[in-house]
Amino acid sequence: MEQGVRQNQISIPVYKPSLDGKEREYVLECIDSSWISSRGKFIGLFEHEFARYVGAHYAAGVPNGTIALHLCMLALGVGPGDEVIIPTLTYISSANCVTYTGATPVFADSRESDWQIDPNDIARRITANTKAIMAVHLYGGACDMDALTTIASENSLFLVEDCAEGIGTLYKGKHVGGFGDIAAFSFFGNKTITTGEGGMVVTNDETLYERVTRFRGQGLAKYREYWHDIVGYNYRMTNICAAIGLAQLERVETFLERKRKIAERYRERLEGLPLTLQSEPDGVRHSYWMVSILLDDHTDRDPLRDHLAKKGVETRPFFNPIHTMPMYASRFQRFPVAESLSRRGINLPSWPDLELELVDFICNSIIEYFQNKPHDRR
């Protein structure tokens, strides 16, 4: 089926934000006060409350999650000649933020068990040029942070956490983003909480925080007005975005509770089919940013997506491994687990206000596909 046909028939989207809290009230306050750009009370409030929520000492709001990752790299001094080890199965910004600095992303494979970056493969790829490791908490799960912190410590490497998909995800009772030196979050419209477009850098290191805020604010020096002593960027969050974010953050645990119920319903209804949902290992609270399924047979992925599209259900495939992208494929590499996961994965509708009756409809449609599919497609 053509992608255009898929999109024209959609009635159940993969995601849509829940905006029935104080978002309108706070945004109108910004407009009434005329504080709509990168100054205003909601920026500081949102940063403070978000830091408190994830258990960090410092937080800096930015326009989007990619910028947050770029600032992480800049604050750590990552640059030409350095290497940063990242999972190949992730969104493209995880690699691009390394490339922006002139450094080289080095890819690592995933684990079949939880789809997260494989610590053993990281260890094999460390060289004299390795500056940092990036943990990407994929689809709301959590990386093996015990293993990653040990590897980083034993090899004197920085540890960066890409938590774009991990708002509300806990590892052994601690929110992701608090294990490494610095972390990035995203508040895009399909994230667990949203500002429309937005992101946040969090850290427990005061020096890193000061570097982030200086790079974020055009390299402005503290001691002299309109004096810029480093090349910086205009990477500041607006007051309006922060106002939306604060209202969203006030209801984050409600969102998470609803999303976990949705995931539980999917797991119950899809049990026994030739597929699995992303696991929730001991010690992890999965936030289910996306409810993701992994088909036993990769040849079912596209036909199942087409079948669901005919029912009006939008789905999305897993990310393509970054090492297969033209700009990162200058040399042939194989990452068998990540490649297999990518070919077999589908993200299903999972926004907080998704009614369980619609989840049942989606599950019934998936069951129908497997009941009616030909046993031999040759």
C-alpha positions in Angstrom: 0.0 0.0 0.0 1.2 3.5 -0.8 2.2 5.6 2.2 -0.2 8.3 1.1 -3.1 5.9 1.2 -2.1 4.9 4.7 -2.2 8.5 5.9 -5.5 9.5 4.2 -7.4 6.7 6.0 -6.1 7.3 9.5 -8.7 7.7 12.3 -6.6 6.4 15.2 -3.2 8.1 15.2 -0.1 6.8 16.8 0.0 9.7 19.2 -1.6 13.0 20.1 -1.0 15.2 23.2 -3.4 15.6 26.1 -3.9 19.3 26.6 -6.7 19.5 29.1 -4.8 20.8 32.1 -3.7 24.4 32.8 -1.9 24.8 29.4 -4.4 27.4 28.1 -4.4 29.3 31.4 -0.6 29.5 31.5 -0.2 30.5 27.9 -2.8 33.2 28.2 -0.9 34.5 31.2 2.2 34.8 29.0 0.3 36.7 26.3 -1.4 39.0 28.8 2.0 39.8 30.5 3.7 40.2 27.1 6.5 37.8 28.2 6.4 35.4 25.2 10.0 34.9 24.2 13.0 33.7 26.1 12.3 35.5 29.3 9.5 35.1 31.8 8.6 33.3 35.0 7.6 30.0 33.4 11.0 29.2 32.1 12.6 29.2 35.6 9.5 27.4 37.1 9.6 24.7 34.5 13.3 24.2 34.8 13.1 24.0 38.5 10.2 21.6 38.6 11.6 19.4 35.9 14.9 19.1 37.7 13.1 18.2 40.9 11.0 15.6 39.1 14.0 13.7 37.6 16.1 14.2 40.6 18.8 16.5 39.1 20.5 19.5 40.5 20.3 21.6 37.4 18.1 21.9 34.3 18.2 24.2 31.2 15.3 24.5 28.8 16.0 24.6 25.1 14.0 24.6 21.8 14.1 20.8 21.1 15.7 17.5 22.1 18.4 17.6 19.3 19.6 20.9 20.6 19.7 19.4 24.1 22.0 16.6 22.8 24.2 19.1 20.9 24.6 21.2 24.1 25.6 18.0 26.0 28.4 17.4 23.5 29.5 21.1 23.6 29.5 21.2 27.4 31.7 18.0 27.6 34.2 19.5 25.0 33.5 16.8 22.4 35.2 17.8 19.2 37.3 16.8 16.1 39.3 13.6 16.7 37.0 12.4 19.4 34.7 9.3 19.2 31.3 8.9 20.9 29.9 5.4 21.1 26.1 5.3 20.4 23.5 2.6 19.6 22.9 2.3 15.9 19.2 1.6 16.6 18.1 5.1 17.6 16.7 8.3 16.1 19.1 10.1 13.8 19.7 13.1 16.2 21.7 10.8 18.5 24.4 10.6 15.8 24.0 14.0 14.3 24.6 15.9 17.5 28.1 14.1 17.6 28.7 15.0 14.0 27.9 18.7 14.6 30.9 19.0 16.8 33.3 17.4 14.3 33.6 14.2 16.3 32.8 10.7 15.0 29.8 8.6 16.1 30.9 5.0 16.6 28.0 2.5 16.5 27.2 -0.4 18.8 24.7 -3.2 18.5 21.6 -3.8 20.6 20.5 -6.5 23.0 17.7 -8.8 21.9 16.3 -9.0 25.4 15.4 -5.3 25.9 16.4 -3.7 22.6 18.8 -1.3 24.4 22.5 -0.8 23.6 24.7 -3.8 24.3 27.3 -3.1 27.0 29.5 -5.9 25.7 29.6 -4.4 22.3 30.4 -1.0 23.7 33.4 -2.5 25.5 34.7 -3.9 22.2 34.5 -0.5 20.4 36.5 1.6 22.9 39.6 3.1 21.5 42.2 5.7 22.5 39.9 8.3 20.8 36.7 7.4 22.7 35.5 10.4 24.6 32.0 9.4 25.7 29.3 6.8 25.6 25.7 7.7 24.9 22.9 5.7 26.5 19.7 6.0 24.6 16.6 4.8 26.6 14.7 3.4 23.6 10.9 3.7 23.4 10.5 4.3 27.2 12.6 1.4 28.4 15.9 1.8 30.2 19.5 0.9 29.4 21.6 -1.3 31.7 22.9 1.6 33.7 24.9 -0.5 36.1 26.9 -1.9 33.2 27.3 1.5 31.4 28.4 3.4 34.5 31.0 0.8 35.2 32.3 0.8 31.7 32.5 4.6 31.7 34.2 4.8 35.1 36.8 2.1 34.3 37.7 3.7 31.0 37.5 7.4 32.2 34.8 8.2 29.7 31.9 10.6 29.9 28.4 9.1 30.0 25.6 11.0 28.2 22.0 9.9 28.5 19.6 10.5 25.6 16.3 10.5 27.5 14.1 11.9 24.7 11.9 8.8 25.0 12.4 8.2 28.7 10.3 10.8 30.6 9.0 8.8 33.6 11.3 5.9 33.1 13.0 4.6 36.3 16.0 2.4 36.7 16.2 0.8 40.2 14.0 3.6 41.6 16.0 6.4 40.0 14.8 8.5 37.1 16.9 8.0 33.9 19.1 11.0 33.2 20.7 11.0 36.7 23.3 8.2 36.1 25.6 9.9 33.6 27.5 13.2 33.5 24.7 15.0 31.6 21.4 14.1 29.9 19.0 15.4 27.3 15.2 15.2 27.2 12.7 16.0 24.4 9.2 17.6 24.6 8.1 17.2 21.0 4.4 16.9 20.4 4.4 13.1 20.6 6.4 12.8 23.9 5.0 11.9 27.3 4.9 15.6 28.2 5.2 18.2 25.4 5.9 21.9 24.9 5.1 21.6 21.2 8.8 21.7 20.4 11.2 21.7 23.3 13.9 20.0 25.2 15.9 20.1 28.5 19.5 19.5 29.5 19.9 18.1 33.0 23.1 17.5 35.1 24.3 17.4 38.7 27.6 19.1 37.7 27.6 22.9 38.3 30.4 23.5 35.8 28.6 21.6 33.1 25.4 23.5 33.8 27.2 26.8 33.5 28.8 25.7 30.2 25.4 24.7 28.9 23.7 28.0 29.8 26.6 30.0 28.2 26.5 28.1 25.0 22.7 28.3 25.0 22.7 32.1 25.4 25.0 33.2 22.5 28.2 32.8 24.6 27.3 35.8 26.8 29.7 36.6 29.6 28.4 37.0 33.1 30.6 40.0 33.9 29.9 42.4 31.1 26.8 43.4 29.2 26.7 42.4 25.5 30.2 40.8 25.8 30.5 37.4 24.3 33.7 35.5 25.0 32.8 32.2 23.3 31.0 31.3 20.1 27.5 30.4 21.4 24.1 29.6 20.0 20.6 31.0 20.3 19.3 27.8 22.0 16.8 29.3 24.4 13.3 28.0 25.3 10.4 30.5 25.0 8.2 31.4 28.0 5.2 30.1 26.1 6.7 26.7 25.6 7.8 26.6 29.2 4.2 27.5 30.3 2.9 24.5 28.3 5.6 22.3 29.7 4.8 23.2 33.3 1.2 22.5 32.9 2.1 19.1 31.3 4.5 18.3 34.1 1.8 18.8 36.7 0.0 15.8 35.2 2.9 13.6 34.2 2.2 10.8 36.7 -1.4 10.7 35.5 -0.2 10.3 31.9 2.2 7.5 32.9 -0.5 5.7 34.8 -2.8 5.8 31.8 0.0 4.7 29.4 0.9 1.7 31.6 -2.8 0.6 31.6 -2.8 0.9 27.8 0.4 -1.2 27.6 -1.1 -3.8 30.0 -4.2 -4.1 27.8 -2.1 -4.6 24.7 0.0 -7.2 26.5 -3.1 -9.2 27.7 -4.9 -9.1 24.3 -1.9 -9.9 22.1 -0.7 -12.8 24.2 -0.2 -16.0 22.2 0.4 -14.2 18.9 3.8 -14.5 17.1 5.0 -11.2 18.5 6.3 -9.7 21.8 6.1 -6.4 23.5 9.2 -4.6 24.8 10.2 -6.2 28.1 10.2 -4.5 31.5 13.3 -6.1 33.2 13.5 -6.3 37.0 14.3 -2.9 38.4 12.9 -0.9 35.5 9.7 1.1 35.4 8.9 1.4 31.7 7.2 4.6 30.8 5.8 3.2 27.5 6.4 6.3 25.5 5.4 4.0 22.7 3.8 0.6 23.0 6.1 -1.3 20.7 5.8 -4.8 19.3 8.4 -7.1 17.8 7.1 -9.6 15.2 8.6 -13.1 15.1 8.8 -12.9 11.3 10.0 -9.7 9.6 7.8 -10.5 6.5 4.7 -9.7 8.6 5.7 -6.2 9.4 4.6 -4.3 6.3 1.5 -6.4 5.5 0.3 -6.0 9.1 0.9 -2.2 8.9 -1.1 -2.2 5.7 -3.9 -4.2 7.3 -4.1 -1.8 10.2 -4.0 1.2 7.9 -7.1 -0.2 6.1 -8.8 -0.2 9.6 -7.8 3.4 10.1 -5.0 2.6 12.5 -1.7 4.5 12.2 1.5 2.7 13.0 5.2 3.5 12.7 8.1 1.2 12.0 11.1 1.0 14.3 14.0 3.3 13.5 16.3 2.3 10.7 19.8 1.6 12.0 21.9 4.7 11.6 24.9 2.8 10.1 22.6 2.1 7.1 22.0 5.8 6.4 24.0 7.2 3.4 26.0 9.8 5.4 27.0 7.2 8.0 27.5 4.2 5.6 31.0 5.0 4.2 32.2 1.6 5.4 30.4 -1.6 5.5 29.3 -2.6 9.0 26.9 -5.3 10.3 24.9 -5.0 13.5 22.8 -8.2 13.4 20.6 -7.6 16.4 19.8 -4.0 15.7 19.1 -4.8 12.0 16.7 -7.6 13.0 14.9 -5.5 15.5 14.5 -2.7 13.0 13.0 -5.0 10.3 10.5 -6.6 12.8 9.3 -3.6 15.0 6.1 -1.6 14.9 5.0 1.2 17.2 1.3 1.2 18.0 -1.1 4.0 19.1 -0.4 4.8 22.8 -1.3 8.3 23.8 -2.5 8.8 27.4 -6.2 9.5 26.5 -6.5 6.5 24.2 -9.6 4.6 25.2 -9.3 0.9 26.1 -12.1 0.2 23.6 -9.9 1.5 20.8 -7.0 -0.6 22.1 -9.3 -3.6 21.9 -10.2 -2.7 18.3 -6.5 -2.4 17.4 -5.8 -5.8 19.1 -8.7 -7.4 17.3 -7.4 -6.1 14.0 -4.0 -7.6 14.7 -5.6 -10.9 15.7 -7.6 -10.8 12.5 -4.5 -10.3 10.4 -2.8 -13.4 11.8 -6.0 -15.5 11.6 -6.5 -14.6 7.9 -3.0 -14.3 6.6 -1.8 -16.9 4.0 0.5 -19.5 5.4 2.8 -19.3 2.4 3.4 -16.0 0.5 5.5 -17.5 -2.2 
